[in-house]
């Protein structure tokens, strides 16, 4: 995973990052927003509706239970 900071708009995540939420624990407090689930495991990528950070899943997407 890449280092996160205020100007970063793209983050690679893996299965160990799931379930995925934004803001991430490594983000600074001043740029925080309400915690929101990011459904990157559904399509392989998803954007945070608050800060615009794009999260992209790296590796094989997890298999669903359905």
C-alpha positions in Angstrom: 0.0 0.0 0.0 1.2 3.5 -0.7 1.8 6.1 2.0 -1.3 8.3 2.5 -1.2 12.0 3.0 -3.5 15.0 2.2 -2.6 15.2 -1.5 -2.9 11.5 -2.3 -5.9 10.6 -4.4 -5.1 7.0 -5.2 -4.5 4.2 -2.7 -3.9 0.5 -3.4 -5.5 -1.9 -0.9 -5.5 -5.7 -0.4 -7.7 -8.2 1.4 -6.0 -7.4 4.7 -7.4 -3.9 4.5 -11.0 -5.1 4.3 -13.5 -4.0 5.4 -12.3 -0.7 4.0 -13.3 2.6 5.5 -12.3 6.2 4.8 -10.7 8.1 6.4 -7.9 5.6 7.0 -6.2 5.5 10.4 -3.0 6.9 8.8 -4.7 10.0 7.6 -4.1 13.2 9.5 -6.9 14.4 11.8 -7.3 17.8 10.2 -8.6 16.3 6.9 -11.0 13.9 8.6 -14.6 13.5 7.6 -17.3 11.1 8.7 -16.3 7.5 8.5 -17.7 5.9 5.4 -17.5 2.3 4.1 -15.7 2.0 0.8 -17.1 -1.0 -1.2 -13.9 -1.7 -3.1 -14.4 -5.5 -2.8 -17.5 -5.3 -5.1 -15.9 -3.8 -8.3 -12.2 -3.6 -7.6 -12.2 0.2 -7.1 -14.3 2.8 -5.4 -14.0 6.5 -4.6 -14.7 8.2 -1.2 -17.7 10.5 -1.6 -16.2 12.9 0.9 -12.5 13.4 0.1 -12.4 11.9 -3.4 -9.6 9.4 -2.6 -9.7 6.5 -5.1 -9.2 3.1 -3.6 -8.1 0.3 -5.9 -8.0 -3.3 -4.9 -4.7 -5.1 -5.7 -4.8 -8.9 -6.1 -7.8 -11.2 -6.4 -11.1 -9.9 -5.2 -12.5 -11.9 -2.3 -15.3 -14.4 -3.1 -18.7 -13.5 -1.8 -20.9 -15.6 0.5 -23.9 -15.4 -1.9 
